[in-house]
Amino acid sequence: KVLIIVPTSVKSLKERVVAIMGTWGSDLIKNQQLHFFGGNSTEAVETAKQLNIPNYHSIKNVSDFEYPPVRKNAKMIIEASYLFGDNYDWIMEVDDDTHVSPSQLNDFLDIIGFANNELGFYGRRGVGRKIDRGHLGLEYFCMGGPGYLMSKTAVRMLAPKLNQCVERLSKSPDKKYIWHSDVILSKCMKEI
């Protein structure tokens, strides 16, 4: 079972989320679920209702306009882990401007043949911008834009510690170099 989670904002609902629902979001396979997560905005909740966007979740205490959306993405993972408990094997995060092929996603998961109790974190390898590289504290990380996959075991281990890790890293002397949601998530994953 794959839970596909998409961070979005009120300004993206009318175009990007509607586009997802009209393309790959309507081609999901039986074992896949799609959920959208936005900041704590009454306007976003109302817009999602008006547009009949299914599975829209408003994350409390998160601005819809945070950029980069480090706290939004972290809280989205935490929220998804609590909302869905054990009803998934994988969580896949993709941005609202990313195209997903549901059938190829299933093919990929079949190829890796992963056991439920294993720690898994897959994505496109990133090394950071030249200016950031000496400050990241990572040899590489899973780039967030194209998306990343986390096994249920990884999410279970990460979610309870994620807020604390994000807040600690927000005070880092290297914050201006590392404050990207994919880098922060990879740094927090490295700690578990």
C-alpha positions in Angstrom: 0.0 0.0 0.0 1.4 3.4 -1.0 0.3 6.6 0.5 1.2 9.5 -1.8 1.4 12.8 0.0 1.6 16.2 -1.7 2.3 19.4 0.1 0.4 22.3 -1.5 -0.8 25.8 -0.8 -3.9 27.9 -1.3 -2.4 29.5 -4.4 -1.7 26.1 -6.0 -5.0 24.4 -5.4 -6.8 25.8 -8.4 -4.1 25.0 -10.9 -1.7 22.4 -9.7 -3.9 20.2 -7.6 -6.7 20.4 -10.1 -4.2 19.3 -12.8 -3.1 16.4 -10.6 -6.7 15.3 -10.2 -7.2 15.5 -13.9 -4.1 13.5 -14.9 -2.1 11.0 -12.8 -4.3 11.5 -9.7 -7.2 9.8 -11.5 -5.0 6.9 -12.6 -4.1 5.5 -9.2 -3.9 1.8 -8.7 -6.0 0.0 -6.1 -3.1 -0.1 -3.5 -2.4 3.7 -3.8 -4.0 6.6 -2.0 -3.4 10.3 -2.8 -3.6 13.0 0.0 -2.9 16.7 -0.2 -1.6 18.7 2.8 -1.7 22.5 3.1 -1.1 25.0 5.8 -3.6 26.2 8.4 -5.6 28.5 6.1 -9.4 28.8 6.2 -9.2 30.0 2.6 -7.4 26.8 1.5 -9.9 24.5 3.2 -12.8 26.4 1.7 -11.1 26.4 -1.8 -10.5 22.6 -1.5 -14.2 22.1 -0.7 -15.4 24.3 -3.6 -13.1 22.5 -6.0 -14.2 19.1 -4.7 -10.6 18.1 -4.0 -10.6 14.8 -2.1 -8.4 14.0 0.8 -7.3 17.6 1.6 -5.7 18.0 5.1 -5.0 21.3 6.8 -1.9 21.2 9.0 -2.3 23.1 12.2 0.2 25.7 13.2 1.8 25.8 9.7 1.7 28.7 7.4 0.6 28.1 3.8 3.3 30.6 2.7 6.3 29.2 4.5 9.3 29.0 2.0 11.2 26.8 1.9 8.4 24.6 3.4 10.6 22.8 5.9 8.2 22.8 8.8 5.2 22.1 6.5 6.8 19.0 4.9 7.9 17.7 8.3 4.5 18.2 9.9 2.9 16.6 6.8 4.9 13.4 7.4 4.1 13.4 11.1 0.4 14.0 10.4 0.3 11.3 7.7 1.9 8.8 10.0 -0.7 9.5 12.7 -3.7 9.7 10.4 -3.0 6.4 8.6 -1.3 4.3 11.3 -0.5 1.0 9.8 -2.6 1.4 6.7 0.3 1.8 4.3 3.7 0.2 3.5 5.2 3.2 1.9 4.8 7.0 2.0 5.8 8.8 -1.1 6.2 12.6 -1.0 6.0 14.5 -4.2 5.6 18.3 -4.9 2.4 19.5 -6.5 4.3 20.2 -9.7 5.6 16.6 -10.1 4.1 14.0 -12.4 3.8 10.5 -11.1 3.2 7.3 -13.1 1.2 5.1 -10.7 1.9 1.9 -12.7 5.7 2.6 -12.8 5.7 3.4 -9.1 4.2 -0.1 -8.5 6.7 -1.7 -10.9 9.6 0.0 -9.0 8.3 -1.2 -5.6 8.1 -4.7 -7.1 11.6 -4.5 -8.3 13.1 -3.5 -5.0 11.2 -6.2 -3.2 11.3 -4.5 0.2 10.3 -6.2 3.4 7.9 -4.2 5.6 10.2 -4.2 8.6 13.2 -2.7 6.8 14.3 0.9 6.9 13.9 2.3 3.4 14.5 5.9 2.1 14.7 6.3 -1.7 14.9 9.3 -3.9 16.9 11.2 -6.5 20.4 11.7 -5.2 21.3 15.3 -4.5 24.6 16.8 -3.5 23.5 20.4 -3.0 24.4 23.7 -4.5 28.2 24.5 -4.6 27.7 27.2 -2.0 26.0 24.8 0.4 28.3 21.7 0.0 30.7 22.3 2.8 27.9 23.0 5.3 25.4 20.2 4.6 27.0 17.5 6.8 25.8 15.0 4.2 27.6 13.3 1.4 24.3 13.2 -0.5 20.6 13.4 0.2 17.2 12.5 -1.4 16.1 15.5 -3.4 12.5 16.4 -2.5 11.2 18.0 -5.7 11.1 14.7 -7.7 9.9 13.0 -4.6 11.1 10.4 -2.1 9.8 7.1 -0.7 10.0 6.1 2.9 9.1 2.7 4.3 6.6 2.4 7.1 9.4 1.4 9.4 11.4 4.6 8.5 8.3 6.8 9.0 7.6 5.1 12.4 11.1 5.8 13.6 11.3 9.3 12.1 7.9 10.8 12.9 8.2 11.0 16.7 11.6 12.7 16.5 11.0 14.9 13.4 9.7 18.1 15.1 12.5 18.1 17.6 15.1 17.5 14.9 13.7 20.3 12.7 13.7 22.8 15.5 17.3 21.9 16.5 18.5 22.3 12.9 16.6 25.6 12.7 19.1 27.0 15.2 22.2 25.6 13.3 24.9 28.2 12.4 24.6 26.6 8.9 20.9 27.2 8.6 21.2 29.4 5.5 22.9 26.5 3.7 20.9 23.5 5.0 17.3 25.0 5.3 15.8 23.1 2.5 13.1 20.5 3.3 14.9 17.6 1.5 18.2 18.4 3.2 16.6 18.7 6.7 14.6 15.5 6.2 17.8 13.6 5.0 19.7 14.9 8.0 17.0 13.8 10.4 16.8 10.4 8.6 20.5 10.0 9.1 20.1 10.4 12.8 17.7 7.5 13.2 
